[in-house]
């Protein structure tokens, strides 16, 4: 995930994507945006389809998103270079989440059964229209975005403050870093387990040196307590990496034996052209096609921000229309719901609500997107 060179001063005790927790965690304990790797997917990574999460601009290769939001990441090959070959089967011996097998689609183009649930004003989009918020987000901001169906930051819990019932219900928690695993286990085994939970955010990339990296083997060891106690009603989304054309996922699934534990894959994308995002997402699905796909960070990636608001709006419409017609994309989280106060070269004219909670130029366009 690639955004924000953030001077976010937020405080989540977990060092979510930054080694420097105050910076990242307070903004959103891990909600930052990273500098786009230019056209790759992912919040934190610029080079491989990284992300633009709450962290800031983490540079990386040329055609990818920045490190996660935060999200974060970086490598020699951008996400755009992702292989289209079929991924090796690693499901044997994999741990599966009890009582959830009937909700996880398998096979190319499969989608999860809850994808038909829709929020108000979502038109033909169903549950597709999610929002990714970054540091500085106020809970009231989500209520300004009427057609959104879900929202994320880079932490397990919502930021402090009063939240409407809708805001509380639509929040999808993220177990962004290894230090969040214990709290995640407590959450899914507690009295109000979430329907979904996102796992590690761009573990293959460290945004600006703030967020922790994990090898596939380290991530496999870190997630084991959750594999042992996954709860009975929560479904999990696989880690989102920056360098999607690499072998991080292969090695992770082999080490944890947990490919079947996840109900969906996850990707981040930042490119100037919507066609490049579509190509990258399609390429990723060609390789990992046994589960539905969530795009949890996406926005126009343009270092010098030469895109107009209308062009950003057209980019947005293209992405949601593609997702609706793809047959395999279950969620698209637009980045960012709130204005980034520090220059993030990963994204260009993509925020919906300004730092004071006022509608931005793109909000009406988002509300009118009906995925047709």
TABEL-V31998 format. One record per pair of residues at least 12 apart in sequence whose C-alpha atoms are under 8 Angstrom apart, sorted by the first residue. I is the first residue (numbers start at 1). GAP is how many residues later the second one is. Records with the same first field share a line. If there is no record, write none. Layout:
I=GAP / GAP
//
This chain:
1=32 / 33 / 34 / 35 / 40 / 41 / 42 / 43 / 44 / 45 / 49 / 50 / 51 / 52 / 54 / 57 / 64 / 65 / 66 / 67 / 68 / 69 / 70 / 71 / 72 / 200 / 201 / 206 / 241 / 267 / 296
2=31 / 32 / 33 / 34 / 35 / 40 / 41 / 42 / 43 / 44 / 48 / 49 / 50 / 51 / 53 / 54 / 55 / 56 / 57 / 63 / 64 / 65 / 66 / 67 / 68 / 69 / 70 / 71 / 205 / 344
3=29 / 30 / 31 / 32 / 33 / 40 / 41 / 42 / 48 / 49 / 50 / 51 / 52 / 53 / 54 / 55 / 63 / 64 / 65 / 66 / 67 / 68 / 69 / 341 / 342 / 343 / 344
4=28 / 29 / 30 / 31 / 48 / 49 / 50 / 51 / 52 / 53 / 54 / 65 / 336 / 338 / 339 / 340 / 341 / 342
5=28 / 29 / 30 / 50 / 51 / 52 / 53 / 203 / 337 / 338 / 339
6=17 / 18 / 26 / 27 / 48 / 49 / 50 / 51 / 336 / 337 / 338
7=16 / 335
8=14 / 15 / 16 / 17 / 18 / 19 / 24 / 47 / 127 / 128
9=13 / 14 / 15 / 16 / 17 / 18
10=12 / 13 / 14 / 15 / 16 / 17 / 18 / 19 / 125
11=12 / 13 / 14 / 15 / 16 / 17 / 18
12=12 / 13 / 14 / 16 / 17 / 18
13=12 / 16
14=15 / 165 / 166
15=14 / 15 / 162 / 164 / 196 / 197
16=13 / 14 / 138 / 139 / 160 / 161 / 163 / 164 / 195 / 196
17=12 / 13 / 14 / 38 / 53 / 54 / 55 / 159 / 160 / 184 / 189 / 190 / 193 / 194 / 195
18=12 / 37 / 188 / 189 / 191 / 192 / 193 / 194
19=190 / 191 / 192 / 193
20=190 / 191
21=189
24=30 / 31 / 46 / 111 / 186
25=130
26=109
27=27 / 107 / 108 / 109 / 110
28=26 / 42 / 106 / 107 / 108 / 125 / 126 / 127 / 131
29=125 / 126
30=23 / 24 / 25 / 39 / 40 / 41 / 123 / 124 / 125 / 146
31=22 / 23 / 24 / 38 / 39 / 40 / 102 / 103 / 104 / 122 / 123 / 124
32=20 / 21 / 22 / 23 / 24 / 36 / 37 / 38 / 39 / 102 / 103 / 122
33=18 / 19 / 20 / 21 / 22 / 23 / 24 / 33 / 34 / 35 / 36 / 37 / 38 / 39 / 101 / 311 / 313
34=12 / 17 / 18 / 19 / 20 / 21 / 22 / 23 / 24 / 25 / 31 / 32 / 33 / 34 / 35 / 36 / 37 / 38 / 173 / 310 / 312
35=16 / 17 / 21 / 22 / 23 / 24 / 30 / 31 / 32 / 309 / 310 / 311 / 312
36=13 / 14 / 15 / 16 / 21 / 22 / 23 / 24 / 28 / 29 / 30 / 31 / 234 / 265 / 267 / 309 / 310 / 311
37=12 / 13 / 14 / 21 / 22 / 23 / 24 / 25 / 26 / 27 / 28 / 29 / 30 / 37 / 41 / 233 / 309
38=22 / 23 / 24 / 25 / 26 / 27 / 28 / 232 / 233 / 263 / 264 / 265 / 308
39=23 / 24 / 25 / 26 / 39 / 40 / 41 / 230 / 231 / 232 / 233 / 237 / 238 / 262
40=23 / 24 / 25 / 26 / 38 / 39 / 40 / 202 / 203 / 228 / 229 / 230 / 231 / 237 / 240
41=23 / 24 / 25 / 38 / 39 / 201 / 203 / 226 / 227 / 228 / 229 / 236 / 239 / 256 / 257
42=22 / 23 / 24 / 25 / 26 / 29 / 30 / 31 / 160 / 198 / 199 / 200 / 225 / 226 / 227 / 228 / 254 / 255 / 256
43=22 / 23 / 24 / 25 / 26 / 27 / 28 / 29 / 30 / 159 / 199 / 225 / 226 / 227 / 254 / 255
44=12 / 13 / 14 / 21 / 22 / 23 / 24 / 25 / 26 / 27 / 28 / 29 / 30 / 158 / 161 / 162 / 163 / 198
45=13 / 14 / 15 / 16 / 19 / 20 / 21 / 22 / 23 / 26 / 27 / 28 / 29 / 157 / 160 / 162 / 197 / 198
46=12 / 13 / 14 / 15 / 16 / 17 / 18 / 19 / 20 / 21 / 27 / 28 / 32 / 196 / 224 / 300
47=12 / 13 / 14 / 15 / 16 / 17 / 18 / 19 / 26 / 27 / 28 / 29 / 30 / 31 / 32 / 195 / 196
48=12 / 13 / 14 / 15 / 16 / 17 / 18 / 25 / 26 / 27 / 28 / 29 / 30 / 31 / 32 / 33 / 194 / 195 / 196 / 197
49=14 / 15 / 16 / 17 / 29 / 30 / 31 / 193 / 194 / 195 / 218 / 219 / 220 / 221 / 231
50=14 / 15 / 16 / 17 / 18 / 21 / 22 / 23 / 24 / 29 / 152 / 191 / 192 / 193 / 218 / 219 / 220
51=14 / 15 / 16 / 17 / 18 / 20 / 21 / 22 / 151 / 191 / 217 / 218 / 219 / 246 / 247
52=13 / 14 / 15 / 16 / 17 / 18 / 19 / 20 / 216 / 218 / 245 / 246 / 283 / 294 / 295
53=13 / 14 / 15 / 16 / 17 / 18 / 19 / 81 / 101 / 244 / 282
54=14 / 15 / 16 / 17 / 79 / 80 / 81 / 99 / 100
55=12 / 13 / 14 / 15 / 16 / 17 / 80 / 152 / 155
56=13 / 14 / 151 / 152 / 288
57=150 / 151 / 287 / 288 / 289
58=14 / 15 / 16 / 148 / 149 / 150
59=15 / 148 / 149
60=13 / 14 / 15 / 16
61=13 / 14 / 15 / 16 / 17
62=16
63=15 / 16 / 17 / 208
64=14 / 15 / 16 / 205 / 206 / 207
65=177 / 203 / 204 / 205 / 206 / 236 / 281
66=176 / 204 / 280
67=135 / 138 / 139 / 140 / 175
68=133 / 134 / 139 / 174 / 200 / 229
69=65 / 84 / 85 / 228
70=64 / 83 / 84 / 131
71=83 / 130 / 131
72=129 / 130 / 131 / 133 / 134 / 135 / 139 / 169 / 170
73=129 / 130 / 131 / 132 / 133 / 134 / 168 / 169 / 170
74=130 / 131 / 132 / 168 / 169
75=130 / 167 / 168
77=166 / 168 / 169
78=164 / 165 / 166 / 167
79=163 / 164 / 165 / 166 / 201
80=165 / 196 / 199 / 200
81=164 / 199
82=162 / 163 / 164 / 198 / 201 / 202
83=162 / 200 / 201 / 204
84=199 / 200 / 201 / 202 / 203
85=201 / 202
86=200 / 201 / 202 / 203
87=163 / 200 / 201
88=162
90=160 / 163 / 164 / 167 / 169
91=166 / 167 / 168 / 169
92=165
93=164 / 165
94=162 / 163 / 164 / 165 / 166 / 167
95=132 / 162 / 163 / 164 / 165 / 166
96=162 / 163 / 164 / 165 / 166
97=130 / 133 / 135 / 138 / 163 / 164 / 165
98=134
99=133 / 134
100=132 / 133 / 135
103=160
104=159 / 160 / 187
105=158 / 185 / 186 / 187
106=183 / 184 / 185 / 186
107=182 / 183 / 184
108=181 / 182 / 183 / 220
109=180 / 181 / 182 / 183 / 217 / 218 / 219 / 220
110=180 / 181 / 182 / 217 / 218
111=180 / 181 / 182 / 216 / 217 / 218 / 219
112=151 / 180 / 218
115=12 / 13 / 215 / 216
118=31
119=28 / 29 / 30
120=26 / 27 / 28 / 29
121=25 / 26 / 27 / 246
122=25 / 26 / 27 / 245 / 247 / 248
123=246 / 247 / 248
124=246 / 247 / 248
125=195 / 199 / 245 / 246
127=22 / 23 / 203 / 204
128=21 / 192 / 195 / 196 / 202 / 203 / 204 / 205
129=18 / 19 / 20 / 21 / 191 / 202 / 203 / 204 / 205
130=18 / 19 / 20 / 21 / 22 / 166 / 201 / 202 / 203 / 204
131=17 / 19 / 20 / 21 / 201 / 202 / 203 / 204 / 205 / 206
132=19 / 20 / 21 / 164 / 165 / 201 / 202 / 203 / 204 / 205
133=18 / 19 / 20 / 202 / 203 / 204 / 205
134=19 / 20 / 202 / 203 / 204 / 206
135=205
136=202 / 204 / 219
137=201 / 218
138=21 / 23 / 219
139=20 / 22 / 23 / 24 / 28
140=22 / 23 / 24 / 217
141=196 / 197 / 212 / 216
142=25 / 195
143=21 / 23 / 24
144=209 / 213 / 215
145=218 / 222
146=221
147=219 / 220
148=219
149=21
150=20 / 21 / 22
151=19 / 20 / 21 / 182
152=19 / 20 / 21 / 22 / 181
153=20 / 21
154=19 / 20 / 21 / 22
155=18 / 19 / 20 / 21
156=17 / 18 / 19 / 20 / 24 / 28
157=16
158=13 / 15
172=22 / 24 / 25 / 26
173=21 / 23 / 24 / 25
174=23 / 24 / 25 / 26
175=22 / 23 / 24 / 25 / 26
176=22 / 23 / 24 / 25
177=22 / 23 / 24 / 26 / 35
178=22 / 41 / 44 / 45
181=41 / 42 / 44 / 45
182=43 / 44
184=42
185=40 / 41 / 44 / 45 / 46
188=42 / 43 / 44 / 45 / 46
189=40 / 41 / 42 / 43
193=38 / 40 / 41
194=39 / 40
195=38 / 39 / 40
196=38 / 39 / 40 / 41
197=37 / 38 / 39 / 40
198=38 / 39 / 40 / 41
199=37 / 38 / 39 / 40 / 41
200=38 / 39 / 40
201=38 / 39 / 40
202=37 / 38 / 39 / 40
203=12 / 16 / 36 / 37 / 38
204=37 / 38 / 39 / 44
205=36 / 37
215=33
216=32 / 33 / 35 / 36 / 39
217=34 / 35 / 38 / 39
219=33
220=32 / 33 / 35 / 36
221=35
224=32
227=31 / 34
235=27 / 28
236=25 / 26 / 27 / 28
237=25 / 26 / 27 / 28 / 29 / 57
238=24 / 25 / 26 / 27 / 28
239=26 / 27
240=25 / 26 / 27 / 28
241=26 / 27
242=26
244=40
245=39
263=28 / 29
264=27 / 28 / 29 / 30
265=23 / 26 / 27 / 28 / 29
266=27 / 28 / 29 / 30
267=14 / 26 / 27 / 28 / 29 / 30
268=27 / 28 / 29 / 30
269=12 / 26 / 28 / 29 / 30
270=27 / 28 / 29 / 30 / 31 / 76 / 77
271=28 / 29 / 30 / 31
272=28 / 29 / 30
273=27 / 42
274=26 / 41 / 42 / 44 / 45
277=42
278=41 / 44
285=43
291=37
292=36 / 37 / 38
293=35 / 36 / 37 / 38
294=35 / 36 / 37 / 38
295=34 / 36 / 37 / 38
296=35 / 36 / 37 / 38
297=35 / 36 / 37 / 38
298=34 / 35 / 36 / 37
299=17 / 35 / 36 / 37 / 48 / 49 / 51
300=12 / 15 / 46 / 47 / 48 / 49 / 50
301=44 / 45 / 46 / 47
302=43 / 44 / 45 / 46
303=42 / 43 / 44 / 45
304=41 / 44
305=40 / 42 / 43 / 44
306=42
307=41 / 42
308=41
309=40 / 41 / 52 / 53
310=52
312=36 / 37 / 38 / 50
313=49 / 52 / 53
316=50
317=52 / 54
320=12 / 49 / 50 / 51
321=49 / 50 / 51
322=49
323=48
324=47 / 48
335=15 / 16
336=14 / 15 / 16
337=14 / 15 / 16
338=13 / 14 / 15 / 16 / 17 / 19
339=12 / 13 / 14 / 15 / 16
340=15
341=14
349=13
350=12
351=12
352=14
//
